[in-house]
């Protein structure tokens, strides 16, 4: 009986550790500078970052999508499933973008001045 109780305690502790590790891993998989493309949407639809941040879009849909800035500042090639596109935002401002293959898909990147910079508004 004592062996059973000890074994249950060890297994419970191991399961708790695995669960905690899984939670940390799940949180690590969604960095603040990533946008997912899934089910014909950009997620998050709006992302606010500091100047100098590189954003990476990853297509999780089973059909191609693109990432194209409305002001033509950037444009990806057609991204197949699991393809990625990255762009570094160096200038503060609001960047609206869309999928040129599915124009109803839209998103926004808001770029704030980096700490210590002297941005003018």
C-alpha positions in Angstrom: 0.0 0.0 0.0 2.8 2.4 0.9 4.5 1.6 -2.5 1.3 2.4 -4.3 1.0 5.7 -2.5 4.6 6.6 -3.2 4.2 5.6 -6.9 1.0 7.7 -7.2 2.8 10.7 -5.6 5.8 10.4 -8.0 3.5 10.0 -11.0 1.4 13.0 -9.9 4.5 15.1 -9.5 5.8 14.1 -12.9 2.5 14.8 -14.5 2.4 18.2 -12.9 5.9 19.0 -14.1 5.0 17.9 -17.6 1.9 20.0 -17.5 3.8 23.1 -16.4 6.4 22.5 -19.1 3.6 22.1 -21.7 2.1 25.4 -20.6 5.5 27.1 -20.9 6.0 25.5 -24.3 2.6 26.6 -25.5 3.2 30.2 -24.4 6.7 30.1 -26.1 5.1 29.1 -29.4 3.3 32.4 -29.8 5.9 35.1 -29.6 4.8 38.7 -29.5 6.3 39.3 -32.9 4.4 36.6 -34.8 1.2 36.7 -36.8 -0.5 33.5 -37.8 -2.5 33.1 -40.9 -5.3 30.6 -40.3 -8.9 30.1 -41.5 -8.6 33.2 -43.8 -7.6 35.5 -41.0 -4.5 37.2 -39.6 -4.1 36.5 -35.9 -3.7 38.8 -34.1 -5.4 41.2 -36.4 -3.7 44.2 -34.8 -0.2 44.1 -33.4 1.7 46.9 -31.7 5.5 46.7 -31.6 8.5 49.0 -31.1 10.5 50.3 -34.1 13.2 47.8 -35.1 11.0 44.7 -34.5 10.9 42.0 -37.0 7.4 40.5 -37.5 7.1 37.0 -38.9 3.8 35.8 -40.6 3.3 32.0 -40.8 0.6 30.5 -43.1 -1.2 27.7 -41.3 -4.0 27.5 -43.9 -3.9 24.7 -46.6 -4.1 27.3 -49.4 -1.6 30.1 -50.3 -1.8 33.6 -48.9 0.3 36.7 -49.2 1.1 39.6 -46.9 1.0 43.0 -48.7 1.2 46.5 -47.2 -1.5 48.9 -48.4 1.3 51.5 -48.7 3.5 49.1 -50.7 6.2 49.1 -48.0 6.4 45.3 -48.1 4.9 42.3 -50.0 5.5 38.6 -49.7 5.5 36.0 -52.3 2.6 33.5 -52.2 3.0 31.6 -48.9 2.2 27.9 -49.0 1.2 26.0 -45.8 3.9 26.5 -43.1 5.8 29.1 -45.2 6.9 32.2 -43.4 7.5 35.8 -44.4 9.4 38.4 -42.2 9.7 42.1 -42.3 11.5 44.5 -40.0 9.6 47.7 -39.1 12.1 50.5 -38.6 9.8 53.5 -38.9 7.1 54.4 -36.5 3.6 54.5 -37.9 0.5 52.4 -38.7 0.9 49.8 -41.4 -2.3 48.3 -42.8 -1.8 45.1 -44.8 -3.9 42.4 -46.6 -3.7 39.2 -48.5 -3.5 40.1 -52.2 -5.1 36.8 -53.1 -8.0 37.3 -50.6 -8.4 41.1 -50.1 -11.0 40.7 -47.4 -8.2 39.4 -45.2 -6.7 42.5 -43.4 -4.4 43.3 -40.5 -2.6 46.2 -38.9 0.9 46.6 -37.5 1.3 49.7 -35.2 4.9 50.7 -34.8 5.9 52.8 -31.9 9.1 54.7 -31.4 11.8 52.6 -29.8 12.8 53.5 -26.2 15.3 56.4 -26.2 14.5 57.6 -29.7 13.3 61.1 -30.4 10.3 60.5 -32.7 8.2 63.5 -33.8 4.5 63.3 -34.2 
